[in-house]
């Protein structure tokens, strides 16, 4: 077995071990939350239950839905609680292959990403849900019993959480794009009108078809884009160059060492061949 294959297998073994640790951690937290699964779902459904008409309630059209839906909620909460440990395992796996300056930037970005995702979920739970559900309760036709299935409600909540969580990652995305050099900061500023239009398009796709919920997603997205531009400007000024002391070259850096090589021109190549070839006039012997 070659050294490359041995290294590849060792990375696969390490990845498997870390995945097992992550699953065990989530499973342990889930088992601890299992007795309170119904209470967790009630807490998740509180924004809707608070806006339902008097006597209104949620329904379950599936036979096993009353059991599976609270279990899904408990599993989701278990993953969120175990997320710091999950991220630690991910960091421990990828950190050896990063430069020192990449490690200094990656750790704050990961922490900021998790924090912003949680803020996005909290924004959806405490502001978006009460606003949207209150609007839906007011526009419901007279004589219509406005109730929803618990499975559909969970699907709506998960989709909204993901949409707002990802939306609040816009500053991190802007910083990464500028720091890596994919997009220039000045170019992003020029794209501001397109970003504003795109924010409303994204909000129209991932939110219910009402103006209020679309504004609640589009406006924060635009503001977060401006925050990302400010953070990217700070990172661009403070970021250490790639060649700072303490950086250890990795495989990617070694592979890119030849990027500055420039091929010889035709004239230079002909001159090099002429210098290396023997002088035929000196080697010939005079004819007898």
SEBA-447976 format. One record per residue: residue in one letter; x, y, z of N, C-alpha, C, CB in turn; residue number from 1. Coordinates in pm, whole numbers, plus 50000, padded with zeros to 5 digits. Each point is the difference from the previous one (the first is absolute). Glycine has a CB too. Layout:
<atoms>
- residuo,neast,nnorth,nup,caeast,canorth,caup,ceast,cnorth,cup,cbeast,cbnorth,cbup,num
- A,X,Y,Z,X,Y,Z,X,Y,Z,X,Y,Z,NUM
...
</atoms>
This chain:
<atoms>
- residuo,neast,nnorth,nup,caeast,canorth,caup,ceast,cnorth,cup,cbeast,cbnorth,cbup,num
- X,50085,49881,50000,49915,50119,50000,50088,50124,50000,49816,49877,50123,1
- X,50155,50220,49790,50081,50120,49990,49973,50092,50118,50000,49980,49750,2
- X,50092,50118,50265,49984,50095,50110,49876,50086,49983,50247,50002,50027,3
- X,49719,50032,49848,49881,50082,49974,49872,49926,50038,50122,50115,49814,4
- X,49868,49757,50149,49882,49920,50035,49990,49983,50150,50015,49881,49781,5
- X,50099,50100,50285,49999,49984,50146,49951,50127,50067,50189,49837,49984,6
- X,49855,50279,49968,49955,50127,50057,49851,50021,49976,50229,50095,49966,7
- X,49723,49869,49915,49858,50015,49968,49914,49913,50091,50059,50052,49762,8
- X,49985,49824,50260,49924,49910,50087,50000,50050,50144,50057,49808,49850,9
- X,50056,50247,50195,50005,50052,50137,49904,50117,50018,50240,49927,50016,10
- X,49746,50158,49880,49903,50110,50008,49858,49947,50002,50160,50148,49879,11
- X,49811,49748,50046,49866,49942,50002,49967,49940,50137,50020,49953,49755,12
- X,50079,49981,50305,49979,49943,50133,49974,50110,50102,50148,49805,49940,13
- X,49930,50302,50051,49979,50112,50092,49863,50063,49980,50247,50044,50002,14
- X,49712,49972,49873,49867,50056,49972,49890,49911,50055,50091,50109,49794,15
- X,49925,49759,50189,49900,49908,50054,49991,50011,50152,50042,49844,49807,16
- X,50072,50162,50260,50001,50007,50146,49932,50129,50048,50212,49864,50005,17
- X,49814,50245,49926,49942,50126,50044,49850,50003,49972,50219,50115,49959,18
- X,49736,49825,49932,49857,49991,49973,49929,49916,50106,50046,50026,49755,19
- X,50019,49867,50286,49941,49915,50106,49987,50079,50129,50099,49795,49894,20
- X,50004,50284,50140,49994,50082,50121,49887,50102,49992,50247,49968,50031,21
- X,49735,50091,49851,49893,50099,49983,49863,49934,50017,50147,50133,49844,22
- X,49833,49751,50095,49871,49932,50011,49974,49957,50144,50022,49920,49763,23
- X,50081,50036,50306,49982,49961,50140,49960,50120,50085,50169,49816,49972,24
- X,49896,50297,50005,49969,50120,50077,49856,50044,49977,50241,50070,49987,25
- X,49716,49932,49885,49862,50038,49971,49902,49899,50060,50076,50112,49788,26
- X,49958,49760,50205,49913,49897,50057,49985,50013,50150,50066,49851,49817,27
- X,50043,50180,50253,49993,50015,50146,49911,50118,50037,50230,49902,50022,28
- X,49788,50210,49909,49916,50117,50030,49854,49970,49966,50195,50154,49955,29
- X,49781,49773,49935,49862,49966,49962,49935,49914,50106,50063,50015,49759,30
- X,50010,49889,50295,49943,49915,50105,49966,50080,50125,50131,49808,49910,31
- X,49949,50295,50117,49971,50084,50116,49875,50086,49977,50245,50003,50055,32
- X,49731,50035,49819,49885,50085,49969,49874,49920,49970,50159,50167,49913,33
- X,49853,49703,50070,49886,49917,49960,49879,50015,50093,50163,49841,49903,34
- X,49853,50162,50229,49881,50011,50086,49924,50133,49983,50116,49852,50162,35
- X,49951,50250,49785,49936,50131,49986,49971,50032,49853,50118,50077,50208,36
- X,49866,49822,49709,49977,50024,49858,49868,50075,49977,50130,49791,49946,37
- X,49765,50174,50125,49872,50067,49982,50008,50147,50043,49881,49781,50036,38
- X,50188,50246,50072,50015,50138,50045,50081,50083,49900,49986,49921,50237,39
- X,50114,50017,49702,50080,50071,49900,49915,50037,49878,50206,49879,50079,40
- X,49708,50028,49879,49914,50033,49887,49900,50110,50036,50026,49765,49915,41
- X,49921,50229,50206,49906,50104,50043,50069,50137,50000,49876,49831,50140,42
- X,50250,50171,49902,50074,50126,49998,50022,50048,49857,50113,49936,50214,43
- X,49914,49970,49695,50019,50037,49860,49870,50050,49937,50184,49831,49984,44
- X,49704,50112,50057,49869,50037,49943,49936,50119,50070,49971,49763,49937,45
- X,50093,50292,50165,49939,50108,50076,49967,50123,49916,50125,49917,50196,46
- X,49962,50125,49710,49963,50118,49919,49870,49981,49922,50241,50053,49981,47
- X,49733,49825,49970,49875,49975,49928,49883,49985,50096,50130,49891,49817,48
- X,49890,50037,50291,49890,49977,50095,49953,50132,50060,50091,49772,50051,49
- X,50000,50324,49964,49962,50128,50061,49913,50084,49908,50210,49994,50130,50
- X,49793,49979,49740,49923,50080,49904,49876,49929,49947,50212,50110,49936,51
- X,49769,49764,50097,49882,49928,49955,49874,50058,50064,50138,49792,49967,52
- X,49750,50205,49964,49875,50046,50061,49966,49920,50125,49918,50071,49774,53
- X,49994,49986,50304,49962,49932,50124,49940,49863,49969,49959,50222,50111,54
- X,50093,49677,49954,49957,49863,49976,50076,49932,49888,49779,50067,50080,55
- X,50307,50006,49849,50077,49941,49892,50113,49913,50053,49943,50194,49856,56
- X,50097,49708,50066,50107,49910,50042,50066,49940,49875,49880,49949,50219,57
- X,50232,49987,49801,50069,49932,49891,49948,49857,49991,50206,50145,50030,58
- X,49807,49796,49853,49949,49866,49976,50112,49911,49950,49771,50091,49950,59
- X,50207,49779,50058,50093,49899,49949,49922,49907,49909,50148,50014,50207,60
- X,49885,49988,49665,49931,49914,49904,50068,49865,49982,49921,50204,49885,61
- X,50200,49782,50167,50073,49875,49991,49986,49923,50131,50164,50102,49836,62
- X,49827,49767,50154,49979,49919,50120,50118,50012,50096,49860,49840,49866,63
- X,50261,50151,50082,50119,50004,50085,50059,50141,50008,50046,49761,49941,64
- X,49887,50338,50001,50053,50135,50000,50014,50058,50139,49900,50032,49778,65
- X,50008,49934,50311,50005,50055,50137,50124,49951,50074,49749,50010,50004,66
- X,50313,49881,49948,50122,49949,50063,50125,50046,49924,49871,49800,50082,67
- X,50125,50191,49786,50119,50028,49920,50035,50148,49999,49945,49802,49860,68
- X,49956,50284,50132,50029,50144,49991,50071,50051,50126,49799,50028,49851,69
- X,50154,49943,50270,50078,50043,50117,50140,49939,50004,49787,50025,50123,70
- X,50229,49852,49827,50133,49940,49997,50093,50077,49905,49898,49776,50052,71
- X,50047,50268,49836,50081,50078,49906,50042,50133,50062,49879,49893,49808,72
- X,50030,50168,50266,50034,50126,50067,50110,49977,50104,49765,50085,49962,73
- X,50223,49807,50116,50102,49969,50100,50135,49973,49934,49822,49907,50151,74
- X,50177,50025,49735,50125,49973,49929,50062,50129,49948,49913,49773,49936,75
- X,50004,50318,50014,50051,50128,49953,50063,50079,50114,49826,50003,49821,76
- X,50109,50000,50293,50054,50072,50116,50128,49934,50049,49768,50072,50064,77
- X,50236,49795,49931,50121,49929,50040,50118,50035,49911,49858,49814,50087,78
- X,50116,50198,49783,50107,50038,49908,50050,50141,50030,49903,49850,49825,79
- X,50005,50243,50204,50040,50137,50030,50081,50007,50129,49796,50082,49882,80
- X,50165,49837,50218,50075,50000,50125,50140,49941,49980,49784,49981,50128,81
- X,50224,49913,49792,50129,49935,49977,50081,50067,49890,49897,49788,50074,82
- X,50053,50321,49868,50069,50064,49888,50141,50047,50035,49778,50070,49917,83
- X,50249,49987,50201,50139,50037,50031,50095,49880,49994,49912,50183,50143,84
- X,50045,49704,49908,50087,49881,49994,50015,49951,49856,49928,49936,50232,85
- X,49964,50073,49689,50008,49960,49859,50100,50088,49926,49762,49921,50007,86
- X,50231,50208,50016,50094,50092,49935,50143,49977,50046,49817,50167,49980,87
- X,50199,49796,50146,50135,49969,50049,50058,49881,49925,49940,50091,50227,88
- X,49980,49807,49750,50049,49883,49927,50034,50036,49855,49860,49852,50149,89
- X,50058,50232,49790,50030,50045,49863,50129,50080,49998,49754,50005,49946,90
- X,50263,50082,50152,50121,50082,50006,50124,49914,50023,49864,50191,50089,91
- X,50126,49711,49999,50114,49913,50027,50040,49919,49878,49929,49987,50237,92
- X,49976,49989,49673,50031,49922,49880,50067,50083,49892,49807,49855,50052,93
- X,50150,50271,49931,50053,50081,49890,50113,50092,50042,49776,49991,49899,94
- X,50241,50034,50231,50101,50097,50046,50142,49963,49961,49850,50051,50189,95
- X,50192,49821,49816,50139,49969,49963,50036,50038,49857,49990,49817,50162,96
- X,49915,50196,49749,50030,50034,49861,49992,50147,49968,49916,49780,49943,97
- X,50069,50306,50161,49987,50143,49977,50128,50073,50037,49754,49983,50043,98
- X,50269,50131,49891,50109,50089,50039,49967,50065,50134,50056,50043,49757,99
- X,50047,50015,50302,49979,50067,50129,49906,50119,49986,50228,49927,50072,100
- X,49788,50153,49822,49911,50116,49982,49860,49955,49963,50195,50139,49929,101
- X,49790,49746,50006,49867,49947,49972,49931,49953,50127,50077,49932,49772,102
- X,50000,50010,50320,49942,49960,50128,49953,50121,50080,50150,49798,50001,103
- X,49929,50310,49995,49962,50119,50074,49871,50060,49947,50240,50044,50048,104
- X,49733,49942,49823,49877,50053,49943,49885,49901,50008,50138,50138,49849,105
- X,49890,49734,50136,49893,49900,49993,49925,49988,50133,50132,49876,49827,106
- X,49941,50127,50283,49935,49981,50130,49899,50111,50030,50206,49883,50081,107
- X,49828,50245,49901,49897,50103,50021,49884,49991,49901,50179,50147,50089,108
- X,49850,49812,49787,49893,49989,49903,49902,49888,50037,50155,50086,49824,109
- X,49898,49803,50225,49912,49890,50042,49913,50043,50118,50170,49833,49919,110
- X,49893,50233,50179,49923,50047,50116,49894,50101,49957,50200,49961,50147,111
- X,49837,50131,49764,49903,50100,49953,49888,49935,49920,50183,50171,49995,112
- X,49850,49725,49927,49897,49932,49921,49896,49934,50091,50169,49961,49818,113
- X,49877,49971,50285,49907,49935,50092,49914,50103,50072,50163,49810,50030,114
- X,49901,50296,50017,49926,50104,50071,49896,50066,49910,50199,50039,50146,115
- X,49839,49993,49732,49906,50064,49908,49886,49906,49961,50188,50141,49914,116
- X,49841,49730,50073,49894,49904,49968,49899,49993,50114,50160,49868,49859,117
- X,49887,50129,50264,49909,49999,50115,49920,50130,50008,50159,49847,50122,118
- X,49905,50264,49847,49929,50128,50001,49891,50000,49893,50207,50118,50083,119
- X,49824,49825,49800,49898,49990,49896,49881,49916,50043,50179,50026,49831,120
- X,49847,49862,50236,49890,49918,50049,49919,50074,50106,50135,49794,49951,121
- X,49934,50275,50140,49928,50076,50102,49918,50113,49938,50181,49944,50165,122
- X,49873,50119,49732,49927,50106,49930,49871,49945,49939,50218,50118,49951,123
- X,49791,49762,49990,49882,49939,49940,49898,49961,50107,50141,49916,49811,124
- X,49906,50032,50301,49908,49950,50103,49930,50114,50073,50147,49800,50027,125
- X,49928,50302,50011,49943,50105,50086,49937,50115,49921,50171,49940,50169,126
- X,49864,50078,49706,49946,50114,49925,49921,49957,49876,50192,50135,50082,127
- X,49866,49775,49838,49935,49964,49874,49874,49917,50026,50223,50005,49884,128
- X,49788,49891,50198,49885,49912,50023,49880,50074,50057,50159,49813,50035,129
- X,49856,50264,50075,49881,50072,50050,49941,50096,49898,50095,49980,50228,130
- X,49991,50087,49695,49949,50095,49900,49924,49929,49889,50190,50153,50052,131
- X,49869,49740,49894,49937,49929,49889,49872,49931,50045,50225,49965,49896,132
- X,49779,49967,50219,49882,49929,50047,49889,50097,50038,50146,49814,50082,133
- X,49889,50299,49976,49898,50101,50031,49935,50054,49873,50126,50060,50207,134
- X,49953,49960,49689,49945,50047,49873,49907,49894,49940,50206,50140,49962,135
- X,49835,49733,50042,49918,49894,49945,49868,49986,50076,50208,49881,49926,136
- X,49795,50137,50204,49878,49989,50080,49901,50112,49966,50132,49891,50183,137
- X,49921,50228,49782,49911,50112,49969,49937,49987,49861,50140,50144,50149,138
- X,49935,49795,49757,49947,49992,49863,49922,49872,49976,50192,50138,49924,139
- X,49797,49775,50177,49923,49876,49981,49852,50034,49978,50164,49872,50145,140
- X,49773,50067,49755,49858,50030,49972,49910,49965,50119,50042,49959,49757,141
- X,49847,50109,50250,49905,49975,50108,49942,49860,49988,49945,50246,50011,142
- X,50048,49683,50100,49945,49867,50003,50099,49890,49965,49788,50102,49944,143
- X,50338,49933,50029,50102,49901,49967,50079,49968,50126,50015,50083,49760,144
- X,49992,49789,50275,50078,49957,50116,50146,49989,49957,49801,49875,50101,145
- X,50279,50220,49946,50141,50005,49959,50082,49912,50094,49971,50235,49908,146
- X,50061,49645,50046,50082,49905,50075,50100,49937,49903,49812,49954,50167,147
- X,50294,49991,49886,50102,49939,49916,50046,49869,50059,50073,50226,49923,148
- X,49979,49689,49989,50053,49871,50044,50137,50021,50064,49873,49878,49817,149
- X,50157,50045,50286,50126,50020,50071,50120,49966,49912,49882,49948,50216,150
- X,50103,49957,49693,50110,49966,49909,50027,50115,49904,49942,49756,50018,151
- X,49953,50304,49927,50018,50113,49909,50055,50121,50073,49814,49915,49859,152
- X,50144,50104,50264,50053,50112,50078,50149,49981,50025,49776,50033,50108,153
- X,50265,49846,49925,50142,49975,50024,50081,50024,49872,49940,49832,50178,154
- X,50006,50125,49709,50069,50023,49874,50014,50149,49971,49912,49781,49914,155
- X,49982,50295,50112,50006,50145,49980,50103,50064,50092,49759,49999,49931,156
- X,50241,49960,50194,50094,50058,50096,50144,49968,49963,49825,49980,50179,157
- X,50203,49896,49783,50136,49962,49964,50047,50077,49877,49961,49772,50097,158
- X,49951,50241,49804,50037,50075,49880,50029,50146,50033,49860,49845,49862,159
- X,50058,50213,50223,50019,50141,50037,50127,50017,50082,49752,50035,49997,160
- X,50273,49873,50095,50124,50007,50079,50123,49994,49910,49881,49892,50194,161
- X,50118,50015,49711,50113,49987,49910,50016,50125,49913,49967,49751,49998,162
- X,49920,50303,49953,50007,50117,49914,50058,50121,50074,49803,49914,49872,163
- X,50149,50112,50248,50050,50115,50074,50138,49974,50057,49765,50063,50055,164
- X,50264,49812,49982,50134,49970,50047,50105,50022,49893,49902,49836,50156,165
- X,50068,50117,49723,50093,50020,49888,50006,50148,49961,49952,49767,49917,166
- X,49936,50302,50090,49998,50143,49968,50095,50078,50090,49763,49977,49922,167
- X,50241,49989,50203,50084,50073,50094,50148,49962,49986,49806,50011,50156,168
- X,50226,49898,49752,50140,49967,49972,50059,50091,49892,49953,49762,50065,169
- X,49971,50333,49886,50049,50086,49892,50129,50073,50038,49764,50029,49926,170
- X,50251,50028,50194,50128,50067,50032,50119,49906,49991,49875,50154,50147,171
- X,50110,49723,49900,50111,49905,49994,50034,49968,49855,49930,49903,50221,172
- X,49967,50080,49696,50024,49971,49858,50075,50114,49932,49792,49861,49996,173
- X,50170,50262,50033,50068,50115,49941,50146,50006,50043,49783,50125,49995,174
- X,50242,49852,50133,50138,50003,50050,50085,49893,49933,49918,50088,50219,175
- X,50028,49792,49768,50075,49891,49937,50030,50030,49854,49892,49838,50157,176
- X,50010,50214,49770,50021,50031,49859,50109,50105,49981,49761,49944,49957,177
- X,50240,50156,50129,50101,50105,49987,50136,49952,50046,49823,50171,50033,178
- X,50180,49754,50078,50129,49956,50054,50070,49902,49908,49909,50035,50229,179
- X,50015,49874,49712,50059,49901,49910,50041,50065,49868,49861,49821,50106,180
- X,50076,50289,49858,50034,50068,49877,49910,49966,49883,50229,50003,50082,181
- X,49659,49932,49946,49907,49964,49892,49934,50125,49942,49960,49777,50108,182
- X,50001,50315,49981,49935,50124,49958,50067,50116,50073,49779,49881,49956,183
- X,50243,50227,49972,50059,50119,50061,49894,50077,50077,50171,50013,49815,184
- X,49873,50055,50291,49907,50075,50084,49931,50110,49920,50141,49949,50201,185
- X,49934,50118,49713,49939,50105,49917,49895,49943,49906,50213,50130,50014,186
- X,49812,49752,49934,49902,49936,49912,49871,49966,50074,50189,49907,49864,187
- X,49824,50048,50260,49880,49971,50079,49919,50126,50025,50120,49810,50108,188
- X,49947,50301,49914,49927,50125,50019,49926,50039,49872,50171,50073,50169,189
- X,49887,49899,49718,49932,50029,49874,49878,49910,49981,50218,50074,49902,190
- X,49786,49807,50157,49889,49906,49986,49887,50028,50098,50163,49831,49922,191
- X,49845,50274,50157,49900,50026,50103,49857,50004,49945,50174,50128,50125,192
- X,49798,49940,49764,49861,49998,49949,49951,49860,49964,50038,50229,49914,193
- X,50051,49691,50028,49960,49864,49964,49975,49915,50125,50133,50019,49787,194
- X,49946,50005,50317,49981,49926,50125,49864,50033,50062,50249,49998,50038,195
- X,49713,50128,49956,49871,50041,50056,49885,49932,49925,50098,50222,50068,196
- X,49910,49780,49800,49896,49932,49921,50000,49850,50027,50020,50177,49822,197
- X,50100,49764,50184,50009,49857,50027,49948,49963,50137,50195,49991,49852,198
- X,49820,50098,50247,49949,49973,50134,49848,49988,49999,50195,50123,50098,199
- X,49739,49964,49828,49854,49992,49993,49955,49878,49921,49988,50249,50016,200
- X,50090,49712,49884,49966,49878,49925,50012,49877,50089,50079,50109,49787,201
- X,50031,49883,50287,50019,49887,50093,49892,49998,50107,50247,50010,49959,202
- X,49718,50107,50092,49894,50007,50102,49867,49955,49943,50121,50187,50112,203
- X,49852,49846,49762,49873,49958,49939,49994,49849,49981,49987,50220,49885,204
- X,50129,49715,50099,50004,49856,49977,49988,49923,50130,50140,50039,49797,205
- X,49928,50006,50309,50013,49921,50122,49908,50044,50112,50232,49961,49936,206
- X,49682,50133,50042,49907,50043,50104,49857,49983,49950,50169,50164,50090,207
- X,49732,49838,49999,49861,49991,49958,49964,50116,49907,49942,49883,50215,208
- X,49955,50099,49704,49966,50103,49900,49930,50121,50060,49982,49820,49833,209
- X,50083,50246,50260,49947,50124,50054,50113,50102,50009,49820,49876,50130,210
- X,50145,50249,49860,50100,50107,49993,50078,50010,50131,49855,50124,49836,211
- X,50079,49853,50276,50065,50021,50129,50118,49905,50018,49781,50076,50096,212
- X,50197,49795,49881,50108,49904,50018,50113,50023,49900,49834,49835,50088,213
- X,50132,50207,49791,50104,50029,49901,50086,50119,50043,49851,49909,49820,214
- X,50086,50193,50234,50076,50114,50050,50086,49961,50119,49821,50153,49919,215
- X,50128,49759,50166,50075,49958,50118,50124,49919,49964,49787,50000,50128,216
- X,50218,49943,49752,50121,49931,49956,50088,50089,49913,49876,49784,50012,217
- X,50063,50291,49897,50079,50077,49904,50074,50114,50068,49836,49941,49823,218
- X,50099,50131,50267,50065,50115,50064,50119,49957,50086,49780,50120,50000,219
- X,50206,49778,50087,50120,49955,50072,50111,49950,49908,49853,49941,50188,220
- X,50112,49996,49700,50102,49952,49908,50081,50116,49942,49856,49803,49945,221
- X,50077,50305,50019,50070,50118,49948,50089,50062,50108,49811,50042,49841,222
- X,50138,49968,50281,50079,50057,50108,50120,49912,50034,49793,50108,50090,223
- X,50188,49760,49905,50111,49909,50028,50105,50006,49889,49843,49851,50127,224
- X,50115,50174,49751,50097,50018,49892,50087,50122,50026,49841,49891,49839,225
- X,50099,50218,50207,50078,50119,50033,50094,49972,50117,49814,50146,49918,226
- X,50139,49776,50180,50087,49962,50111,50117,49916,49951,49805,50006,50154,227
- X,50168,49904,49750,50107,49919,49943,50104,50084,49928,49839,49813,49977,228
- X,50117,50291,49952,50095,50090,49933,50089,50070,50103,49837,50034,49812,229
- X,50105,50008,50299,50079,50065,50104,50100,49904,50063,49809,50154,50045,230
- X,50148,49725,49984,50090,49900,50058,50108,49960,49901,49813,49917,50144,231
- X,50152,50072,49727,50100,49963,49900,50106,50107,49986,49827,49869,49879,232
- X,50135,50257,50135,50098,50108,49996,50097,49991,50117,49832,50146,49884,233
- X,50117,49821,50232,50086,49986,50118,50094,49880,49985,49821,50104,50142,234
- X,50125,49782,49810,50083,49881,49984,50107,50023,49894,49807,49856,50068,235
- X,50158,50214,49824,50097,50027,49894,50116,50083,50051,49818,49987,49833,236
- X,50155,50105,50258,50107,50084,50054,50085,49926,50102,49857,50199,49960,237
- X,50078,49717,50121,50069,49937,50112,50055,49863,49968,49854,50126,50147,238
- X,50104,49814,49742,50039,49861,49970,50150,49993,49978,49776,49954,49897,239
- X,50287,49943,50157,50143,49980,49982,50027,49943,49864,50030,49966,50245,240
- X,50083,50069,49693,50033,49942,49870,50027,49853,50011,50092,50216,49929,241
- X,49903,49716,49955,50014,49855,49999,50137,49954,50043,49834,49992,49820,242
- X,50265,50095,50169,50135,49958,50031,50048,50041,50136,50044,50011,49764,243
- X,49868,50009,50334,50040,50039,50133,50075,49888,50068,49806,50153,50013,244
- X,50285,49882,50082,50074,49895,50070,49906,49909,50076,50196,50151,50019,245
- X,49835,49724,49983,49919,49901,50070,49909,49924,49907,50010,50141,50198,246
- X,49975,49905,49679,49918,49925,49906,50078,49881,49949,49876,50208,49935,247
- X,50059,49680,50062,50062,49879,49948,49941,49969,49865,50039,49913,50232,248
- X,50044,50070,49666,49944,49971,49868,49932,49866,49996,50176,50139,49898,249
- X,49704,49859,50047,49925,49875,49985,50007,49951,49858,49848,50068,50184,250
- X,50083,49823,49788,50001,49944,49865,49950,50097,49896,49968,49778,50099,251
- X,49927,50302,49937,49947,50094,49902,50100,50109,49968,49772,49952,50082,252
- X,50304,50091,50021,50100,50102,49974,50112,49947,49916,49942,50107,50214,253
- X,50100,49766,49812,50107,49941,49920,49957,49982,49856,50085,49884,50204,254
- X,49787,50087,49778,49952,49980,49864,49994,50131,49923,49870,49804,50078,255
- X,50120,50308,49995,49988,50129,49935,50132,50075,49989,49770,50010,50083,256
- X,50341,49927,49956,50127,50068,49994,50041,50028,49858,50064,49893,50211,257
- X,49890,50029,49694,50038,50020,49861,49907,50090,49925,50100,49780,50007,258
- X,49811,50291,50064,49905,50085,49930,50068,50122,49937,49824,49924,50159,259
- X,50297,50117,49895,50069,50118,49947,50093,49966,49886,49984,50101,50224,260
- X,50028,49774,49735,50091,49961,49892,49949,50053,49868,50067,49794,50127,261
- X,50023,50262,49796,49965,50056,49870,50077,49925,49893,49954,50226,50100,262
- X,49981,49725,49796,50070,49924,49896,50092,50091,49919,49807,49840,49987,263
- X,50298,50098,49955,50095,50074,49918,49934,50037,49867,50194,49881,50110,264
- X,49850,50231,49839,49953,50038,49867,50071,49916,49894,49953,50235,50081,265
- X,50003,49777,49797,50061,49922,49891,50145,50039,49980,49776,49981,49889,266
- X,50254,50149,50116,50138,50044,49982,50090,49949,50111,49916,50203,49882,267
- X,50035,49801,50242,50080,49951,50112,50023,49850,49990,49910,50184,50143,268
- X,49991,49743,49812,50015,49856,49984,50103,49967,49892,49762,49969,50075,269
- X,50234,50101,49812,50097,49976,49892,50141,50034,50044,49822,50048,49832,270
- X,50192,50060,50246,50132,50038,50049,50054,49896,50096,49941,50240,49971,271
- X,49972,49704,50116,50045,49898,50094,50044,49874,49927,49844,50093,50173,272
- X,50083,49868,49722,50038,49882,49923,50132,50023,49928,49758,49941,49969,273
- X,50261,50181,49978,50126,50030,49932,50118,49998,50095,49873,50138,49837,274
- X,50106,49906,50288,50109,49999,50098,50037,49859,50043,49926,50224,50078,275
- X,49975,49688,49927,50026,49864,50046,50056,49911,49890,49818,50028,50165,276
- X,50150,49999,49710,50046,49914,49890,50145,50029,49968,49768,49991,49906,277
- X,50311,49907,50055,50142,50022,49967,50014,50082,49875,50059,49786,50110,278
- X,50049,50287,49886,50029,50080,49881,50051,49907,49892,50053,50206,50140,279
- X,49866,49779,49754,50034,49905,49896,50124,50044,49922,49758,49937,49983,280
- X,50258,50193,50003,50115,50048,49924,50132,49969,50067,49857,50178,49911,281
- X,50146,49813,50227,50123,49971,50072,50030,49853,50003,49962,50199,50138,282
- X,49932,49715,49857,50024,49857,50008,50037,49937,49870,49844,49997,50184,283
- X,50127,50065,49704,50031,49940,49869,50151,50003,49976,49774,50071,49909,284
- X,50272,49819,50038,50141,49995,49962,50015,50049,49856,50042,49808,50160,285
- X,50074,50256,49809,50019,50047,49862,50010,49884,49905,50115,50204,50083,286
- X,49828,49810,49799,50002,49893,49900,50141,49983,49944,49758,50048,49941,287
- X,50278,49825,50040,50134,49972,49947,50004,50033,49853,50036,49819,50170,288
</atoms>
